[in-house]
Amino acid sequence: MSQDASLSQHSTSAPSAPQAPKSIAELKQIAAQVRRDIVRMVHAVNSGHPGGSLGCTDLLVALYFRIMKHDPSFQMDGKGEDLFFLSNGHISPVLYSVLARAGYFPVSELSTFRKLNSRLQGHPATHEHLPGIRIASGSLGQGLSVATGTAQAKKLNGDDRRVYVLMGDGELEEGQVWEAAMYAPHHKVDNLIAIVDRNGQQIDGSTDEIGGLGNLRAKFEAFGWRVLEADGNQFETLLPALEEANSLCGQGVPVMLLMDTQMGYGVDFMMGSHKWHGVAPNDEQLEKALQQLMVETYGDY
């Protein structure tokens, strides 16, 4: 039976060994599968956050299947590995799906999302001991601080690998973000790559209406960051930006990637609307979403 048949019918095999980097065609197949996982997961329990998860799918797929050096056998300290922190932890469906598809835990476990006694809680938590999760997140504004400290620890330990962190643009309304944004350049944390999901939406409306973020590039540059920009929903532009970010590490300053995405990307009736920030699709909407992410179009993974 195809792995794509349903969440409950996926393989229960043990996590696999690290995988070879994927081609863009393969990445697109994986991203389509991850998006199918996301809409199924939130539909099954009528809760969760599909909008941002769908929008950030391409980034996490790019990181875990092409860019990062990482080991699905999972050691908490992550020595000799690139590390990823999800600061906007409410988009846990995309992280769980990518971790499972990358071999950190069985894909069948996705069917337990947000259920009692599941390791896949609505916001990732370390006390669940889920492989791939190094911090509890979802209390917004903390991820950049954690990533900065972790990157400093790697430098002190002589570990030359990178630390990545993803934040939402609405999350930048948290003051702690800007404390970390000042700290990292001052202390030359140059193995740190921060990424902002610049989709222009947050739970109550657009970021322009709610918080007015202004010119983020100018702000981070003024704080001393090297700033890149890219379309986060196109591997053809996202991958070169991530590769450039890697090449800029080790030059005395942290790197910021401002990543333009559409909330709900891949499902037309969800795209670009804050209304899908934290609302699950109903039965009819699920089937419509799955039709747009058909195996025949993208291939199975």
C-alpha positions in Angstrom: 0.0 0.0 0.0 1.2 3.5 -0.8 2.7 5.5 2.2 0.3 8.3 1.1 -2.9 6.3 1.6 -3.6 7.8 5.1 -1.8 8.8 8.2 -2.8 5.7 10.1 -1.6 3.3 7.3 2.0 4.6 7.0 5.0 2.5 7.6 6.0 1.8 11.2 9.6 1.0 10.3 12.4 2.3 12.5 14.1 5.6 11.6 16.4 5.4 8.7 20.1 6.4 8.2 20.9 9.9 7.0 19.8 10.4 3.4 21.7 11.8 0.5 20.8 15.3 -0.6 17.8 15.5 -2.9 17.3 17.0 -6.3 14.8 19.9 -6.8 12.4 17.4 -8.4 12.7 15.1 -5.4 12.3 18.0 -3.0 9.1 19.0 -4.7 7.7 15.5 -4.3 8.7 15.5 -0.6 7.1 18.9 -0.1 3.8 17.8 -1.7 3.8 14.8 0.6 4.5 16.9 3.7 1.7 19.2 2.7 -0.6 16.2 2.5 0.5 15.2 5.9 -0.2 18.6 7.3 -3.8 18.9 6.1 -4.5 15.4 7.2 -3.0 15.9 10.7 -5.0 19.0 11.5 -8.2 17.7 10.0 -8.0 14.5 12.0 -8.2 16.4 15.3 -9.9 19.5 14.1 -7.2 21.7 15.5 -3.7 23.0 14.7 -2.1 25.5 12.5 -2.1 24.7 8.7 -1.5 28.1 7.2 2.1 28.8 8.4 2.9 25.1 8.2 2.0 25.0 4.5 3.9 28.2 3.8 7.1 27.0 5.4 7.1 23.5 4.0 9.6 24.2 1.3 12.1 25.7 3.7 12.1 22.8 6.1 12.2 20.3 3.3 15.2 22.2 1.8 17.0 22.2 5.1 16.5 18.6 6.1 16.8 17.0 2.7 19.4 19.2 1.0 21.2 21.8 3.1 21.8 20.6 6.7 24.2 17.9 7.9 22.1 16.1 10.5 21.7 12.6 11.9 18.2 11.1 12.4 19.6 8.8 15.1 19.4 12.0 17.2 21.7 13.0 20.0 20.4 15.9 22.0 23.8 17.8 22.1 24.0 17.7 18.3 27.8 17.7 18.2 29.2 17.9 14.6 25.7 18.5 13.2 23.8 21.5 11.9 20.9 22.3 14.2 17.5 23.7 13.5 15.2 25.5 16.0 11.5 26.2 15.3 10.8 29.4 17.2 7.2 29.8 15.9 6.3 26.4 17.4 2.6 26.6 16.5 3.5 25.4 13.0 4.5 22.1 14.5 2.7 20.0 11.8 5.4 20.8 9.2 8.2 20.1 11.6 6.7 16.8 12.7 6.1 15.7 9.1 9.6 16.6 7.9 11.2 14.9 10.9 9.3 11.7 10.3 9.9 11.8 6.5 13.6 12.3 7.2 13.7 9.2 9.4 13.7 10.6 13.0 10.6 8.6 14.0 8.0 6.4 12.2 5.7 8.2 9.8 2.8 6.3 11.4 3.2 8.4 14.5 1.9 11.4 12.7 -1.6 10.0 13.2 -1.2 10.7 17.0 -0.9 14.5 16.4 -2.4 16.5 19.3 -3.9 13.4 20.9 -3.7 12.5 24.6 -0.3 11.0 25.6 1.1 11.7 22.1 4.7 12.8 21.6 3.4 15.1 18.9 1.8 17.9 21.0 0.4 21.1 19.4 3.6 22.9 20.4 6.8 20.9 20.4 8.0 20.0 23.9 11.2 18.3 25.1 9.6 16.4 27.9 7.9 14.2 25.3 11.4 13.0 24.2 10.5 13.2 20.5 13.6 12.8 18.4 14.5 16.0 16.6 13.1 18.3 19.2 15.7 20.2 21.3 13.6 23.0 22.8 10.0 23.6 23.8 8.7 26.3 21.5 5.6 28.2 20.7 5.9 30.9 23.4 6.9 33.4 20.8 10.1 35.4 20.7 12.5 33.0 22.3 14.0 31.0 19.5 16.5 33.6 18.3 18.0 33.8 21.8 18.2 30.0 22.1 19.8 29.7 18.6 22.3 32.4 19.4 23.4 30.7 22.6 23.6 27.4 20.9 25.7 28.9 18.1 28.1 30.4 20.7 28.4 27.1 22.4 29.4 25.4 19.1 32.1 28.0 18.6 33.4 27.5 22.1 33.5 23.8 21.5 35.3 24.1 18.2 32.3 22.8 16.3 32.2 24.3 12.9 28.6 23.5 12.0 25.7 25.9 11.6 22.7 26.8 13.7 19.4 27.7 11.9 16.3 29.3 13.5 12.9 30.1 11.9 10.7 32.9 13.2 7.4 34.2 12.0 7.2 37.8 11.0 4.4 38.5 13.5 6.7 37.1 16.1 9.0 40.0 15.6 6.6 42.1 17.7 8.2 40.4 20.7 10.9 42.5 22.4 13.1 39.5 23.2 13.8 39.1 19.4 15.4 42.5 19.2 17.6 41.9 22.3 19.0 38.8 20.6 19.2 40.7 17.3 21.5 43.2 19.0 23.5 40.5 20.9 24.4 38.2 18.0 26.3 40.8 15.8 28.0 42.3 18.8 29.4 39.0 19.8 30.2 38.0 16.2 28.0 34.9 16.3 28.9 34.1 12.7 27.7 30.5 12.5 24.1 31.6 13.0 21.5 31.7 10.2 18.2 33.2 11.2 15.1 33.0 8.9 12.0 35.1 9.0 8.8 33.7 7.4 7.6 37.0 5.9 4.1 36.0 4.9 2.5 39.3 6.1 -0.1 37.5 8.2 -0.7 36.8 11.9 -3.6 35.4 13.8 -5.6 38.6 14.0 -4.9 40.0 10.5 -2.1 41.3 8.4 1.2 42.4 10.1 0.8 45.8 8.5 -2.5 46.3 10.4 -1.5 44.7 13.7 2.2 45.6 14.2 3.6 47.5 11.3 7.0 45.8 11.0 8.3 48.4 8.5 11.5 47.8 6.5 12.9 44.6 8.1 16.0 44.5 5.9 17.0 48.0 6.9 16.3 47.2 10.6 18.4 44.0 10.7 21.2 45.7 8.7 21.2 48.5 11.2 21.7 45.9 13.9 24.7 44.5 12.1 23.3 41.5 10.3 24.1 40.3 6.7 20.6 40.2 5.2 19.4 38.1 2.2 16.0 37.9 0.7 14.3 35.1 -1.2 11.0 33.5 -2.3 10.4 30.8 0.2 8.0 28.9 -1.9 10.3 28.3 -4.9 13.2 25.9 -4.5 14.9 27.5 -7.5 15.3 30.7 -5.5 15.3 29.4 -1.9 18.2 26.9 -2.4 20.6 29.5 -3.8 19.8 31.8 -0.9 20.4 29.2 1.7 23.6 28.2 0.0 24.7 31.9 0.0 23.8 32.2 3.7 26.1 29.2 4.4 28.9 30.8 2.4 28.6 34.0 4.4 29.2 32.2 7.7 32.5 32.6 9.4 32.9 36.3 8.4 32.2 37.8 11.8 28.5 38.6 11.5 25.3 36.5 11.7 23.1 36.0 8.6 19.4 36.9 8.3 17.2 35.4 5.5 14.0 37.3 4.9 11.8 34.6 3.3 8.7 35.7 1.4 6.0 33.0 1.6 2.2 32.7 1.2 0.3 31.4 4.2 -1.4 28.2 3.1 0.8 27.7 0.1 -0.2 24.8 -2.2 -3.9 24.9 -1.3 -5.6 27.7 -3.2 -8.4 28.4 -0.8 -6.0 28.8 2.1 -3.4 30.9 0.4 -2.7 34.4 1.6 -5.3 34.6 4.3 -4.7 34.9 8.0 -8.0 33.1 8.5 -6.1 29.8 8.0 -3.6 30.6 10.7 -5.2 28.2 13.2 -8.3 26.6 11.6 -8.5 23.0 10.4 -10.2 22.0 7.1 -13.5 20.2 7.2 -14.1 16.9 5.3 -14.9 18.6 2.0 -12.0 21.1 2.3 -9.6 18.3 3.1 -10.5 16.4 -0.1 -10.2 19.6 -2.1 -6.8 20.2 -0.6 -5.6 16.7 -1.3 -6.7 16.9 -4.9 -4.5 19.9 -5.4 -1.6 17.9 -3.9 -2.2 14.8 -5.9 0.4 12.1 -6.2 -0.1 12.1 -10.0 1.0 15.7 -10.1 4.0 15.7 -7.7 4.8 12.0 -7.3 4.7 9.9 -4.1 7.4 9.9 -1.4 
